């Protein structure tokens, strides 16, 4: 099984690119969202560590955002609790898809949390800053402070680019993206 890890800035279109490959995708953001909605154990752990912020189940994302924006230590607490469950979900995903030729890992902190293997093929999604900004502002839950907090715990784009095997220019046009992906897959397979 070939593991392809998708890297890039917040709002660069990593999930869009990941889905465009046409192979099974492990989307960490989706998994976190599922935990917040369905996992009472996660709620209890977060409520115990951050009772001032996390008080309702299913976990309200706005409560999480307030906790993160209020104090940088809170983000670390949340990551510590949630990260373990995401690793379990990833393990299950990999086991379930072990017979697939390729799987795509759409995990925002792939390198930072050392989730990648040394044999993973890393793909950096490169998008224009102005395009990213336009897309971020359109998000329903757009919060500049939150985005800045996440950027602070991420490696720089330059570092991620250096670590990547491939760079895909994402202009958010399906045709050119598919062409880039096809070219890349021809090199890999």
N, C-alpha and C positions, 0 to 999 in steps of 0.2 A: 504494500500500500504506500502510495506517495502522499505525503502530507504537505499541503501548500498553505503557508501562513500569510495572511494578508496584513500588511502594515500601512500606516499613513496617519495623517493628522486628523483631529476631530473634524467631522464634516467633509472629509475628502471623498467620501463615497465608497468606503471599504465594504460595507454590506451589499451595496449595489453591485460592486465588482465581484464579490464573493458569490452572489447568486448567479451572476452571468456565466460562471464557469460551467454550470450544468451538472455539477457533482454534489454529493451530500455536503452540507455546510453546518458546522458547529458555530452557532451565533451566541456568544457569551452574553451580550446585552439582553437577548431574548430569554436566555436561561435565568438571568438575574431577575428579570421581570416576572417570570414564572414563580421563582422562589418567593418574591414579595407577595404574590397573590395567593399562593397555595401552601407554603411551608410554615406551619405554626412554630416549629422548633427554631427556625431562623428568626421569626418575630420575637420569640421569648428571649433569645440570646441578644438581639439588638435592643430590645426593650430593657433588658437588665443592664447593658452597657451604656445605653443612651435614653434613659427613661424620660428625660426632659423633652426629647424630640420624637421618639418612636413610641406611639401610644395606641395605635389602632391596627386591627387586623381585618382584612388584608392590609399589608403595609401600604400606606399612602406615599407615593413617590415624592410629594411635596414635603413630607416630614423628613425624608432622607435628604432632600436638597437643602432644607433649612439646617439640618445637622452638619452637613458638609460645609456650607457657606459660613456657618457660625464659628467653626474651629477646625484647623487642619488636622488635629489629632483625631477628630471624629471620623474623618475619611479613612484613616489607618485602621481604626476600630472596625468600621464597616467592612473594609477589604479583608481584614483578618477573618472575620466571621463568614462572609459570603464566599471568599476565595476557595476555601476548603470544599464547599458544596459544588462549586463550578468545576473544580478538578475531578470530583466524583462523576459529575454529569459528562465531562469530556471523556473520561475513561469508559463510561457506558456507551457513549456515542461511537468511540473508536472500536469497541468490541462489537457493537451492532453492525458496523460498516466494515469489518475486517476483510471482507471479500471484495470490496470495491477497489477499483484501480487507483482512484484518487479521492481524497477528502480535503475539504477546504476549512481552514481554521480562521474564523472571524472573531478574534479575541483582542480587544483594545490594548491590553497590557501583556501581550504575548512575550515580548522580550524582557520587559521590566520584571515580570513575575517568573521568569525562567520556565515558561511552559513549553517553549519550543525545544525540539530535539536538534542535535547538530546536523542530522540528515534532512531536516525540513527544507523545503524550497521556500524562500521568503520573497514575497512580491510587495514592492512599495507602490502604493496608489498615490500618484503625483497629480495634484489639482492646483489650479491657480488660486492664490489667496483671495482675490476678489470674488471668485465663484464660490469658494468655501464660505466666505462671510455672508454672501447673499442667501445661500442655502441654510446656514445656521439661524439667521434671523427669522426665516420662514417657519422654523420648527415651533410646534405648539408649546413645548416646555422650555423655550430658549431662555437661558440665564447666563449672562456674561461672567458673573462671579464664579459660577459652578464650572464653566468651561475653563476658566483661568486656573482654578484649583486642580483640575485634571491635567492640564498642560504642565503644571509644575511637577507632577509625579511621573511624567512621561519622558522618555529619551527624546532628544532633538530629532527633527526630520533629517538633518544631515547624517546623524549617526545611523538612523534606521535605513536610509538610502545606502550607506556604505555596507551595512550588514546584508542587504538584499541581493538576491540572485538576479532579479528582474525588476524593472521599473515600468509601470503601466501609466501612461498619461491618461488621466480621466477628464475628458471634456464633457462628460455626462451625455454623450451621444452614443446610442446603442450600437450603431454600425461600426464606428471606429473602435469602440471598446471590444466588440466581438472579434474584430480583425486582429487586434493586439493579443487577445487571449488565445485565439487560434494559432497565431505565430509562436507564442510562448509554449503552448502545449505540444506543438510539432517538435520543438527543441527538447522538451522533457521526455516525451514518449518515444 
